[in-house]
Amino acid sequence: MTVQRARKRPFKMDLARLHALCEANYARLLRLFPDYEQGNSREFAVAEARVRLEVLERSRYTTFFRLHQSHGEARWLRHLTIDVRAYHDAGMLEVGAFQAHHQIQPRYSYPNANMFQQDEKLQQNQFLGDWLEHCLANGRVQQPVLPRRAGC
């Protein structure tokens, strides 16, 4: 009796899925921060967490943002930092750095010393999409109460 080993197929990045995800994330970010061209930051609350969207750098076709969440429940993501690039000509938003992990590779061999998944880039962008969608569904801006003017 001979045992045949199944050939391991080489990993292939699903570019169509990644591009669709980056396009959807671009639209989500613009819904959360529509006036990013005039302002440098936007803050809001999501449950007990504070979220800050901050413009780091602007150029003609690209804007770099830092997305930061703090003071959430300790058992979940208490502090989250994601740096993203918005490509305005392509209408795409891509993760550039996730927490302390910079220079995300399109794919990784597996297993590897850091135990990154083969599709780490796709997974980080998927997490960004889920997080942005959560912010859209549950975020609330705390508006300062302005005093009433006479005659209003």
C-alpha positions as CSV (number, residue, x, y, z in Angstrom):
1,M,0.0,0.0,0.0
2,T,1.4,3.3,-1.0
3,V,0.6,6.6,0.7
4,Q,0.4,9.6,-1.6
5,R,1.2,12.9,-0.1
6,A,-1.1,15.8,-1.2
7,R,0.9,18.5,-2.9
8,K,0.8,21.7,-1.1
9,R,-0.5,24.4,-3.4
10,P,1.4,27.7,-3.4
11,F,-0.3,30.6,-1.7
12,K,-1.8,33.1,-4.0
13,M,-3.0,36.5,-2.9
14,D,-6.6,37.3,-3.8
15,L,-6.0,40.7,-5.3
16,A,-9.7,41.2,-6.4
17,R,-10.8,40.6,-2.8
18,L,-8.1,42.9,-1.4
19,H,-8.9,45.7,-3.8
20,A,-12.7,45.5,-3.1
21,L,-11.9,45.6,0.6
22,C,-9.6,48.6,0.2
23,E,-12.3,50.4,-1.8
24,A,-15.0,49.7,0.8
25,N,-12.7,50.9,3.6
26,Y,-12.0,54.1,1.7
27,A,-15.8,54.8,1.5
28,R,-16.1,53.9,5.2
29,L,-13.4,56.3,6.3
30,L,-14.8,59.1,4.2
31,R,-18.2,58.6,6.0
32,L,-16.5,58.8,9.4
33,F,-14.2,61.8,8.4
34,P,-15.8,63.6,5.5
35,D,-14.1,66.9,6.2
36,Y,-10.5,65.5,6.4
37,E,-9.3,68.1,3.8
38,Q,-10.2,71.0,6.1
39,G,-9.6,69.4,9.5
40,N,-6.7,67.5,10.9
41,S,-8.6,65.2,13.3
42,R,-12.0,63.8,14.3
43,E,-12.8,62.3,17.7
44,F,-15.8,60.3,18.8
45,A,-16.8,57.7,21.3
46,V,-17.6,54.0,20.7
47,A,-19.0,52.7,24.0
48,E,-16.3,53.3,26.6
49,A,-13.6,53.8,24.0
50,R,-12.3,57.0,22.5
51,V,-11.5,57.0,18.8
52,R,-9.3,59.6,17.1
53,L,-8.8,59.8,13.3
54,E,-5.8,62.0,12.6
55,V,-4.3,63.3,9.3
56,L,-0.6,62.8,9.4
57,E,0.4,63.9,5.9
58,R,-1.3,65.2,2.8
59,S,-0.2,65.1,-0.8
60,R,-2.0,65.6,-4.1
61,Y,-3.3,62.0,-4.5
62,T,-2.5,60.5,-1.1
63,T,-3.4,61.2,2.6
64,F,-1.8,59.4,5.5
65,F,-4.1,58.8,8.5
66,R,-3.6,57.4,12.0
67,L,-6.5,55.7,13.6
68,H,-6.3,55.4,17.3
69,Q,-8.6,53.8,19.9
70,S,-7.9,54.2,23.6
71,H,-9.6,53.5,27.0
72,G,-11.7,50.6,25.9
73,E,-12.5,47.6,28.0
74,A,-9.2,46.1,29.2
75,R,-10.3,42.6,28.1
76,W,-10.5,43.7,24.5
77,L,-8.4,46.0,22.5
78,R,-7.6,48.7,25.0
79,H,-5.2,50.5,22.7
80,L,-5.3,50.2,19.0
81,T,-3.2,52.1,16.5
82,I,-3.5,51.6,12.7
83,D,-1.8,53.8,10.1
84,V,-3.5,53.9,6.7
85,R,-2.9,55.4,3.3
86,A,-5.8,56.8,1.3
87,Y,-5.2,56.8,-2.4
88,H,-7.7,59.3,-3.7
89,D,-7.2,58.7,-7.4
90,A,-7.9,55.0,-6.9
91,G,-10.5,55.4,-4.1
92,M,-8.7,52.9,-1.9
93,L,-7.6,52.8,1.8
94,E,-4.8,50.4,2.7
95,V,-3.3,49.5,6.1
96,G,0.4,50.7,6.3
97,A,1.1,49.8,9.9
98,F,-0.9,47.8,12.4
99,Q,0.0,48.3,16.1
100,A,3.8,47.9,16.2
101,H,3.9,45.9,12.9
102,H,5.2,48.2,10.1
103,Q,6.0,47.3,6.5
104,I,3.3,44.7,6.0
105,Q,4.3,42.2,3.3
106,P,1.8,41.1,0.6
107,R,2.4,37.5,1.8
108,Y,4.5,35.6,4.2
109,S,5.9,32.1,4.1
110,Y,4.3,29.9,6.7
111,P,5.4,29.0,9.3
112,N,7.5,32.0,10.1
113,A,9.3,33.4,13.2
114,N,6.6,36.0,13.9
115,M,3.7,33.6,13.1
116,F,2.1,36.0,10.6
117,Q,-0.5,34.4,8.4
118,Q,0.2,34.0,4.7
119,D,-2.6,36.5,4.0
120,E,-1.7,38.9,6.9
121,K,-2.1,42.0,4.7
122,L,-5.6,40.9,3.7
123,Q,-6.5,40.0,7.3
124,Q,-5.3,43.4,8.6
125,N,-7.4,45.2,6.0
126,Q,-10.4,43.0,6.8
127,F,-10.0,43.9,10.5
128,L,-9.8,47.6,9.5
129,G,-13.1,47.2,7.6
130,D,-14.8,45.5,10.5
131,W,-13.5,48.2,12.9
132,L,-14.6,51.1,10.7
133,E,-18.0,49.5,10.2
134,H,-18.3,49.1,14.0
135,C,-17.4,52.8,14.4
136,L,-20.0,53.8,11.9
137,A,-22.7,51.7,13.6
138,N,-21.8,52.6,17.2
139,G,-19.8,55.8,17.2
140,R,-21.2,59.0,18.7
141,V,-19.8,62.5,18.6
142,Q,-20.1,64.4,21.8
143,Q,-21.1,67.9,20.8
144,P,-20.4,70.8,23.2
145,V,-23.5,72.5,24.4
146,L,-23.5,76.1,23.1
147,P,-25.2,78.8,25.1
148,R,-28.4,80.2,23.5
149,R,-28.1,83.6,22.0
150,A,-30.7,86.2,22.9
151,G,-33.6,86.2,20.4
152,C,-33.1,82.6,19.3
